Amino acid sequence: MTLPLPTRRDEAWRYSDLDALASVWPLAAPERIALGAGERHSRVMIETSGGIVVRDLVIELAAGARLDMHLLNSGARFGRIAIDVTLGSGAEFNLGGVQIGGGEQVLEIITTVRHAAPEATSRQTIRTVLGGQATGTYLGKVAVARAAQKTDSAQSVRAMLLDRTATANAKPELEIYADDVKCAHGCAVGELDARGLFYLASRGLPPPQAKALMLHAFVAEVFADMEDETARETIEAAALAALEALL
C-alpha cells in the first residue's frame, strides 16, 4: 500500500515543496549503509543537478565504526536529503553539510541521529547560504537512549541570508534519556558582516569579490577536516561555483 503524501502537519515536511514532492511520490526505498564493528568509511555527496532531488539514507554503525559524511545540496528546484543514523557502542558519525540556493529553490537537510549505546560520538556542522526567495531548512534530531551513557554529541547550524526575501529554517533538537552525556547545539541566522565587507573594500577588493571571499570562508570550514584532499577540492570547487552563480 502506498503511503499517503505528507502534509504540513508532519514536522519533517513542514517547510517542503509539497507540490514538487507530489510529482515524485511515492519515493524510492531508502539507501542503506551499514558499517561493521571497527570499520571506517567516508562519503561525499554533491547534489547540484536541477529538477527535484529527494534522497533518503538509513545508516547503521556497529561498535567502534566511524562514518565521515560531507554533502553539498545545491541546484535542485526542490532538494531534500534525509539521513537516519543509529550508532552502536563507541561509534562515531561526523556530518558536514552545505546548502546554497537562490531564486525559488527549496533545499532541506533532515537528520535523525540515534545514540543507542554508550560512548558514541556525533558531530553535525551545517552551513546554508540563501538569496532571492529561496528556502533552506535544517531539522536535526539527536535521540539519546537511556542506555547510551557517555554520549558526546554536538550540532552547529548557521545560515547566511543575502536577501531579506530568503528564508532559513533551523531546528536542532535534543531528546535525552541518559544522565551522563555531553550534548550541545548552536544555531544562528544572519547576514554578511558589513564591517568585514568594508574592510575588504578598503583593501581594494571589489564588493562582488569581497562577498564571494567571505561566503567561501563561511562554507569552507565545513570541509576543512576532510582527509581526502582530492574529494575536498572537488566539493569546495562545486560549492564555489554555486556561490558565484548566486552572486
DOBA-973375 format. One record per residue: residue in one letter; x, y, z of N, C-alpha, C in turn; residue number from 1. Coordinates in pm, whole numbers, padded with zeros to 5 digits. Example, Ala and Ser with C-alpha at 12.3 -4.5 7.8 and 13.67 -1.06 7.14 Angstrom:
<bases>
("A" (01319 -00569 00780) (01230 -00450 00780) (01320 -00330 00780) 1)
("S" (01285 -00225 00708) (01367 -00106 00714) (01290 00003 00787) 2)
</bases>
This chain:
<bases>
("M" (00084 -00120 00000) (00000 00000 00000) (00088 00125 00000) 1)
("T" (00055 00218 -00086) (00132 00341 -00097) (00103 00434 00021) 2)
("L" (00208 00484 00083) (00191 00579 00193) (00129 00709 00140) 3)
("P" (00044 00773 00222) (-00015 00899 00179) (00091 01008 00170) 4)
("L" (00068 01104 00085) (00159 01216 00071) (00164 01296 00202) 5)
("P" (00281 01334 00249) (00288 01413 00373) (00215 01546 00360) 6)
("T" (00178 01601 00474) (00117 01733 00479) (00204 01823 00568) 7)
("R" (00170 01949 00577) (00248 02041 00660) (00228 02014 00810) 8)
("R" (00136 01927 00843) (00123 01887 00983) (00236 01793 01024) 9)
("D" (00302 01730 00926) (00415 01644 00953) (00539 01731 00974) 10)
("E" (00595 01729 01094) (00705 01819 01128) (00820 01809 01028) 11)
("A" (00852 01688 00985) (00966 01670 00896) (00943 01726 00757) 12)
("W" (00817 01760 00724) (00783 01810 00590) (00721 01950 00596) 13)
("R" (00729 02016 00708) (00659 02143 00728) (00700 02250 00628) 14)
("Y" (00827 02252 00591) (00877 02359 00504) (00904 02311 00361) 15)
("S" (00860 02190 00329) (00891 02131 00199) (00806 02191 00087) 16)
("D" (00852 02167 -00036) (00772 02198 -00155) (00687 02075 -00184) 17)
("L" (00567 02074 -00129) (00483 01954 -00140) (00433 01931 -00281) 18)
("D" (00417 02037 -00359) (00377 02018 -00499) (00487 01945 -00576) 19)
("A" (00611 01986 -00553) (00724 01917 -00617) (00734 01773 -00568) 20)
("L" (00713 01754 -00439) (00719 01620 -00382) (00615 01529 -00445) 21)
("A" (00495 01582 -00467) (00387 01501 -00524) (00424 01445 -00661) 22)
("S" (00508 01517 -00735) (00544 01473 -00871) (00638 01353 -00870) 23)
("V" (00701 01323 -00755) (00792 01208 -00749) (00746 01106 -00644) 24)
("W" (00626 01126 -00591) (00572 01034 -00491) (00505 00915 -00558) 25)
("P" (00518 00792 -00505) (00591 00753 -00384) (00742 00749 -00408) 26)
("L" (00816 00771 -00303) (00961 00776 -00313) (01021 00636 -00323) 27)
("A" (01141 00631 -00378) (01214 00504 -00384) (01253 00460 -00243) 28)
("A" (01284 00334 -00229) (01328 00281 -00099) (01456 00352 -00056) 29)
("P" (01476 00370 00075) (01596 00440 00122) (01723 00364 00085) 30)
("E" (01829 00440 00066) (01961 00380 00051) (02010 00339 00190) 31)
("R" (02063 00220 00201) (02106 00170 00333) (02257 00153 00336) 32)
("I" (02317 00201 00443) (02460 00190 00465) (02481 00125 00600) 33)
("A" (02559 00019 00604) (02587 -00049 00731) (02738 -00071 00742) 34)
("L" (02795 -00023 00851) (02937 -00046 00877) (02951 -00143 00992) 35)
("G" (03037 -00243 00974) (03060 -00342 01078) (03151 -00288 01187) 36)
("A" (03169 -00366 01289) (03249 -00326 01405) (03388 -00280 01362) 37)
("G" (03423 -00159 01403) (03556 -00107 01375) (03579 -00055 01235) 38)
("E" (03484 -00068 01147) (03501 -00019 01011) (03503 00133 01007) 39)
("R" (03572 00187 00907) (03582 00332 00890) (03557 00365 00743) 40)
("H" (03472 00465 00720) (03434 00497 00581) (03407 00646 00571) 41)
("S" (03431 00703 00452) (03395 00842 00424) (03306 00845 00302) 42)
("R" (03216 00943 00301) (03117 00952 00192) (03100 01099 00155) 43)
("V" (03105 01128 00026) (03086 01263 -00025) (02966 01263 -00119) 44)
("M" (02874 01355 -00096) (02755 01369 -00181) (02751 01511 -00235) 45)
("I" (02743 01524 -00368) (02733 01654 -00433) (02608 01655 -00518) 46)
("E" (02508 01730 -00474) (02381 01739 -00545) (02369 01879 -00604) 47)
("T" (02402 01892 -00733) (02397 02022 -00799) (02309 02020 -00924) 48)
("S" (02244 01909 -00949) (02159 01899 -01068) (02028 01972 -01045) 49)
("G" (01962 02009 -01154) (01833 02077 -01143) (01720 01977 -01117) 50)
("G" (01599 02026 -01125) (01483 01939 -01107) (01452 01913 -00961) 51)
("I" (01410 01790 -00935) (01369 01750 -00800) (01457 01635 -00753) 52)
("V" (01521 01655 -00639) (01611 01554 -00584) (01567 01523 -00441) 53)
("V" (01529 01399 -00416) (01491 01356 -00281) (01572 01232 -00248) 54)
("R" (01663 01245 -00151) (01749 01135 -00112) (01717 01096 00032) 55)
("D" (01712 00967 00056) (01679 00914 00188) (01782 00807 00223) 56)
("L" (01860 00830 00330) (01964 00736 00370) (01936 00683 00510) 57)
("V" (01951 00554 00528) (01940 00489 00658) (02075 00424 00687) 58)
("I" (02138 00465 00798) (02276 00426 00827) (02282 00356 00962) 59)
("E" (02355 00246 00968) (02378 00175 01094) (02528 00156 01114) 60)
("L" (02576 00203 01229) (02717 00192 01262) (02732 00099 01381) 61)
("A" (02802 -00011 01360) (02825 -00107 01468) (02931 -00053 01564) 62)
("A" (02960 -00129 01667) (03052 -00084 01773) (03185 -00040 01714) 63)
("G" (03227 00081 01750) (03358 00129 01707) (03368 00174 01563) 64)
("A" (03259 00169 01488) (03263 00212 01347) (03263 00364 01338) 65)
("R" (03311 00415 01225) (03314 00560 01204) (03276 00593 01061) 66)
("L" (03186 00690 01046) (03147 00739 00914) (03162 00890 00912) 67)
("D" (03241 00939 00816) (03254 01082 00790) (03180 01114 00661) 68)
("M" (03080 01200 00670) (02998 01232 00554) (03000 01382 00529) 69)
("H" (03024 01421 00404) (03021 01562 00364) (02930 01575 00243) 70)
("L" (02845 01676 00246) (02750 01691 00136) (02731 01836 00098) 71)
("L" (02700 01855 -00031) (02663 01985 -00085) (02526 01970 -00149) 72)
("N" (02430 02049 -00100) (02294 02045 -00152) (02268 02178 -00223) 73)
("S" (02265 02176 -00356) (02250 02299 -00432) (02204 02263 -00573) 74)
("G" (02130 02352 -00635) (02096 02333 -00776) (01955 02286 -00802) 75)
("A" (01900 02200 -00716) (01768 02146 -00741) (01658 02248 -00712) 76)
("R" (01550 02238 -00786) (01433 02321 -00753) (01381 02283 -00616) 77)
("F" (01375 02153 -00590) (01345 02101 -00457) (01448 01994 -00428) 78)
("G" (01537 02022 -00333) (01643 01928 -00300) (01637 01891 -00153) 79)
("R" (01612 01766 -00125) (01595 01718 00013) (01685 01598 00036) 80)
("I" (01765 01604 00142) (01849 01491 00182) (01814 01457 00326) 81)
("A" (01763 01337 00349) (01723 01292 00482) (01815 01179 00524) 82)
("I" (01868 01189 00646) (01965 01092 00696) (01920 01042 00833) 83)
("D" (01910 00911 00849) (01873 00849 00975) (01987 00756 01016) 84)
("V" (02053 00788 01129) (02173 00717 01171) (02151 00653 01308) 85)
("T" (02192 00528 01323) (02191 00460 01452) (02334 00422 01487) 86)
("L" (02380 00465 01605) (02518 00443 01646) (02527 00336 01755) 87)
("G" (02615 00240 01732) (02644 00140 01833) (02747 00191 01933) 88)
("S" (02790 00104 02022) (02882 00143 02129) (03014 00197 02071) 89)
("G" (03052 00318 02113) (03179 00376 02070) (03184 00416 01924) 90)
("A" (03073 00415 01853) (03071 00453 01712) (03083 00605 01698) 91)
("E" (03117 00650 01579) (03136 00794 01555) (03076 00832 01420) 92)
("F" (02995 00940 01421) (02934 00990 01298) (02962 01139 01288) 93)
("N" (03020 01180 01175) (03051 01321 01150) (02985 01364 01020) 94)
("L" (02906 01470 01028) (02837 01521 00910) (02872 01669 00890) 95)
("G" (02919 01701 00770) (02939 01840 00730) (02853 01867 00608) 96)
("G" (02758 01958 00621) (02665 01984 00512) (02658 02130 00475) 97)
("V" (02651 02158 00344) (02637 02295 00294) (02519 02300 00199) 98)
("Q" (02435 02404 00215) (02323 02428 00124) (02340 02568 00064) 99)
("I" (02326 02576 -00068) (02340 02704 -00138) (02227 02714 -00238) 100)
("G" (02140 02815 -00222) (02025 02826 -00311) (01982 02969 -00336) 101)
("G" (01918 02989 -00449) (01863 03119 -00486) (01733 03101 -00560) 102)
("G" (01683 03210 -00619) (01556 03201 -00690) (01445 03157 -00596) 103)
("E" (01372 03054 -00636) (01265 02998 -00554) (01297 02855 -00511) 104)
("Q" (01423 02823 -00502) (01464 02688 -00461) (01421 02657 -00318) 105)
("V" (01396 02530 -00293) (01368 02480 -00159) (01467 02368 -00132) 106)
("L" (01554 02389 -00033) (01660 02294 -00002) (01648 02250 00143) 107)
("E" (01669 02121 00169) (01649 02068 00304) (01754 01962 00338) 108)
("I" (01803 01969 00460) (01878 01859 00520) (01804 01820 00648) 109)
("I" (01763 01695 00654) (01685 01644 00767) (01764 01527 00828) 110)
("T" (01797 01536 00956) (01876 01429 01016) (01812 01379 01146) 111)
("T" (01826 01250 01168) (01795 01188 01297) (01914 01102 01335) 112)
("V" (01978 01136 01446) (02095 01062 01493) (02056 00993 01623) 113)
("R" (02058 00860 01621) (02014 00780 01736) (02136 00722 01808) 114)
("H" (02161 00772 01926) (02266 00714 02011) (02200 00602 02090) 115)
("A" (02225 00479 02047) (02156 00365 02106) (02241 00291 02209) 116)
("A" (02370 00324 02215) (02461 00250 02303) (02564 00348 02360) 117)
("P" (02638 00307 02462) (02728 00400 02531) (02846 00449 02445) 118)
("E" (02900 00565 02485) (03028 00618 02440) (03037 00645 02290) 119)
("A" (02924 00672 02226) (02926 00708 02085) (02937 00860 02070) 120)
("T" (02985 00903 01954) (03009 01045 01928) (02944 01085 01796) 121)
("S" (02882 01202 01794) (02829 01255 01669) (02855 01405 01661) 122)
("R" (02888 01451 01541) (02913 01592 01514) (02839 01630 01385) 123)
("Q" (02762 01737 01391) (02694 01787 01272) (02724 01936 01257) 124)
("T" (02777 01973 01141) (02806 02112 01109) (02736 02147 00979) 125)
("I" (02641 02240 00985) (02559 02275 00869) (02572 02425 00841) 126)
("R" (02601 02460 00716) (02608 02598 00674) (02517 02617 00551) 127)
("T" (02437 02724 00554) (02341 02750 00446) (02356 02893 00398) 128)
("V" (02357 02912 00266) (02363 03044 00204) (02244 03056 00109) 129)
("L" (02162 03161 00127) (02038 03174 00051) (02023 03315 -00004) 130)
("G" (01974 03323 -00129) (01941 03450 -00190) (01805 03442 -00256) 131)
("G" (01759 03553 -00312) (01630 03555 -00379) (01517 03522 -00284) 132)
("Q" (01430 03429 -00326) (01319 03383 -00243) (01338 03237 -00203) 133)
("A" (01463 03197 -00197) (01493 03057 -00164) (01461 03026 -00019) 134)
("T" (01436 02898 00007) (01412 02849 00142) (01511 02738 00173) 135)
("G" (01580 02751 00284) (01672 02647 00328) (01635 02599 00467) 136)
("T" (01632 02468 00485) (01584 02410 00611) (01683 02306 00662) 137)
("Y" (01709 02312 00793) (01779 02204 00862) (01696 02164 00983) 138)
("L" (01653 02039 00986) (01586 01982 01101) (01672 01866 01149) 139)
("G" (01728 01879 01268) (01820 01777 01316) (01787 01730 01456) 140)
("K" (01753 01604 01469) (01719 01548 01599) (01828 01452 01645) 141)
("V" (01873 01469 01769) (01965 01376 01832) (01889 01307 01945) 142)
("A" (01874 01176 01935) (01800 01098 02034) (01897 01009 02111) 143)
("V" (01904 01029 02242) (01998 00954 02326) (01919 00857 02414) 144)
("A" (01939 00727 02391) (01866 00625 02465) (01914 00619 02610) 145)
("R" (01833 00560 02696) (01866 00551 02839) (01998 00477 02861) 146)
("A" (02027 00380 02776) (02149 00302 02794) (02272 00369 02735) 147)
("A" (02254 00480 02665) (02364 00543 02591) (02441 00643 02678) 148)
("Q" (02494 00596 02789) (02573 00682 02876) (02704 00720 02806) 149)
("K" (02764 00832 02849) (02889 00883 02792) (02873 00926 02646) 150)
("T" (02751 00956 02604) (02729 01011 02469) (02794 01149 02459) 151)
("D" (02851 01176 02342) (02910 01307 02313) (02857 01353 02177) 152)
("S" (02772 01456 02178) (02706 01499 02054) (02703 01650 02045) 153)
("A" (02719 01702 01923) (02715 01847 01902) (02657 01879 01765) 154)
("Q" (02580 01988 01758) (02526 02040 01634) (02561 02188 01622) 155)
("S" (02615 02228 01509) (02645 02368 01481) (02575 02407 01352) 156)
("V" (02480 02499 01361) (02394 02534 01247) (02399 02685 01227) 157)
("R" (02438 02729 01108) (02442 02872 01076) (02392 02893 00934) 158)
("A" (02316 02999 00916) (02263 03034 00783) (02292 03180 00753) 159)
("M" (02321 03207 00625) (02351 03342 00579) (02248 03380 00473) 160)
("L" (02177 03491 00497) (02076 03539 00403) (02132 03656 00324) 161)
("L" (02134 03643 00192) (02183 03751 00106) (02072 03849 00071) 162)
("D" (01947 03806 00084) (01831 03891 00058) (01730 03872 00169) 163)
("R" (01658 03979 00202) (01558 03970 00309) (01440 03882 00268) 164)
("T" (01428 03852 00140) (01317 03768 00092) (01347 03619 00106) 165)
("A" (01472 03584 00135) (01508 03443 00156) (01468 03400 00297) 166)
("T" (01450 03268 00314) (01404 03214 00443) (01492 03097 00486) 167)
("A" (01538 03104 00610) (01613 02992 00668) (01536 02937 00787) 168)
("N" (01516 02806 00787) (01450 02737 00898) (01551 02643 00963) 169)
("A" (01561 02647 01093) (01656 02560 01163) (01595 02512 01294) 170)
("K" (01605 02381 01316) (01553 02326 01440) (01645 02213 01487) 171)
("P" (01753 02248 01558) (01831 02143 01623) (01757 02096 01749) 172)
("E" (01749 01966 01765) (01664 01912 01873) (01738 01801 01948) 173)
("L" (01729 01804 02080) (01788 01701 02165) (01680 01627 02242) 174)
("E" (01684 01495 02237) (01593 01411 02317) (01681 01317 02396) 175)
("I" (01697 01344 02525) (01797 01274 02606) (01731 01199 02721) 176)
("Y" (01759 01069 02728) (01708 00987 02838) (01820 00937 02929) 177)
("A" (01946 00949 02885) (02060 00912 02970) (02097 01032 03058) 178)
("D" (02170 01007 03167) (02202 01117 03259) (02351 01151 03264) 179)
("D" (02433 01080 03188) (02576 01109 03185) (02617 01131 03040) 180)
("V" (02587 01251 02989) (02609 01281 02847) (02669 01421 02833) 181)
("K" (02724 01446 02715) (02769 01580 02678) (02708 01613 02543) 182)
("C" (02602 01694 02544) (02530 01728 02422) (02514 01879 02412) 183)
("A" (02536 01933 02294) (02524 02077 02275) (02477 02107 02135) 184)
("H" (02407 02219 02120) (02373 02266 01987) (02372 02419 01984) 185)
("G" (02406 02473 01867) (02405 02617 01847) (02346 02649 01712) 186)
("C" (02272 02759 01704) (02202 02794 01580) (02203 02946 01563) 187)
("A" (02232 02995 01442) (02231 03139 01415) (02195 03163 01270) 188)
("V" (02116 03268 01247) (02079 03312 01112) (02113 03460 01102) 189)
("G" (02187 03498 00997) (02227 03637 00986) (02260 03677 00844) 190)
("E" (02325 03793 00833) (02366 03848 00705) (02518 03866 00705) 191)
("L" (02573 03896 00587) (02717 03922 00579) (02755 04039 00668) 192)
("D" (02867 04026 00734) (02915 04130 00825) (02954 04255 00746) 193)
("A" (02885 04365 00770) (02911 04489 00697) (03052 04540 00723) 194)
("R" (03101 04523 00846) (03235 04569 00878) (03341 04489 00803) 195)
("G" (03316 04360 00790) (03409 04277 00714) (03412 04316 00567) 196)
("L" (03295 04343 00510) (03289 04387 00371) (03361 04521 00353) 197)
("F" (03340 04611 00449) (03406 04742 00442) (03558 04727 00449) 198)
("Y" (03602 04638 00536) (03747 04616 00549) (03807 04567 00418) 199)
("L" (03741 04470 00355) (03793 04416 00230) (03789 04522 00120) 200)
("A" (03680 04603 00119) (03670 04709 00019) (03782 04813 00039) 201)
("S" (03815 04840 00166) (03921 04937 00194) (04058 04886 00151) 202)
("R" (04067 04756 00130) (04192 04698 00082) (04190 04681 -00070) 203)
("G" (04088 04739 -00135) (04085 04741 -00281) (04010 04627 -00347) 204)
("L" (03940 04546 -00267) (03867 04432 -00325) (03727 04477 -00366) 205)
("P" (03686 04460 -00493) (03552 04499 -00536) (03445 04426 -00455) 206)
("P" (03327 04488 -00432) (03223 04427 -00350) (03184 04285 -00389) 207)
("P" (03165 04254 -00520) (03129 04115 -00553) (03236 04014 -00509) 208)
("Q" (03363 04051 -00528) (03470 03960 -00487) (03479 03950 -00335) 209)
("A" (03453 04063 -00267) (03456 04060 -00121) (03347 03967 -00067) 210)
("K" (03227 03977 -00124) (03118 03888 -00081) (03154 03742 -00107) 211)
("A" (03208 03716 -00226) (03242 03578 -00262) (03348 03523 -00166) 212)
("L" (03446 03606 -00131) (03552 03561 -00041) (03498 03528 00097) 213)
("M" (03411 03613 00149) (03355 03589 00282) (03265 03466 00283) 214)
("L" (03187 03448 00179) (03098 03333 00173) (03176 03203 00154) 215)
("H" (03283 03211 00076) (03365 03092 00058) (03425 03048 00190) 216)
("A" (03472 03145 00270) (03525 03112 00403) (03416 03054 00493) 217)
("F" (03295 03104 00478) (03181 03060 00560) (03151 02912 00539) 218)
("V" (03155 02867 00412) (03123 02727 00384) (03245 02637 00387) 219)
("A" (03365 02693 00363) (03484 02609 00353) (03517 02542 00486) 220)
("E" (03478 02603 00598) (03508 02542 00728) (03441 02406 00744) 221)
("V" (03333 02384 00672) (03263 02256 00680) (03348 02143 00622) 222)
("F" (03430 02176 00523) (03508 02074 00454) (03652 02067 00501) 223)
("A" (03689 02150 00598) (03830 02162 00637) (03886 02033 00696) 224)
("D" (03801 01948 00755) (03851 01827 00821) (03856 01706 00729) 225)
("M" (03828 01724 00599) (03827 01610 00507) (03969 01560 00485) 226)
("E" (03990 01431 00501) (04123 01374 00487) (04161 01352 00341) 227)
("D" (04063 01327 00256) (04088 01305 00113) (04097 01442 00045) 228)
("E" (04217 01484 00012) (04237 01617 -00045) (04168 01634 -00179) 229)
("T" (04168 01530 -00262) (04102 01539 -00392) (03953 01558 -00375) 230)
("A" (03892 01481 -00284) (03748 01495 -00259) (03716 01633 -00204) 231)
("R" (03802 01684 -00114) (03780 01817 -00058) (03786 01924 -00166) 232)
("E" (03885 01915 -00254) (03896 02015 -00361) (03776 02008 -00455) 233)
("T" (03726 01888 -00479) (03613 01872 -00570) (03486 01936 -00512) 234)
("I" (03457 01907 -00385) (03333 01959 -00326) (03346 02110 -00300) 235)
("E" (03465 02158 -00266) (03484 02302 -00249) (03467 02376 -00381) 236)
("A" (03518 02318 -00491) (03501 02382 -00621) (03355 02388 -00661) 237)
("A" (03280 02282 -00632) (03137 02282 -00663) (03062 02386 -00580) 238)
("A" (03101 02400 -00452) (03037 02499 -00366) (03070 02641 -00413) 239)
("L" (03196 02664 -00452) (03235 02796 -00500) (03162 02833 -00628) 240)
("A" (03143 02736 -00717) (03068 02761 -00840) (02923 02798 -00809) 241)
("A" (02864 02729 -00711) (02726 02759 -00672) (02716 02900 -00611) 242)
("L" (02815 02939 -00532) (02816 03073 -00473) (02831 03180 -00582) 243)
("E" (02919 03156 -00676) (02938 03254 -00784) (02811 03271 -00866) 244)
("A" (02740 03161 -00890) (02615 03170 -00964) (02509 03247 -00885) 245)
("L" (02515 03234 -00753) (02417 03302 -00666) (02443 03453 -00663) 246)
("L" (02570 03492 -00668) (02606 03633 -00661) (02597 03700 -00798) 247)
</bases>
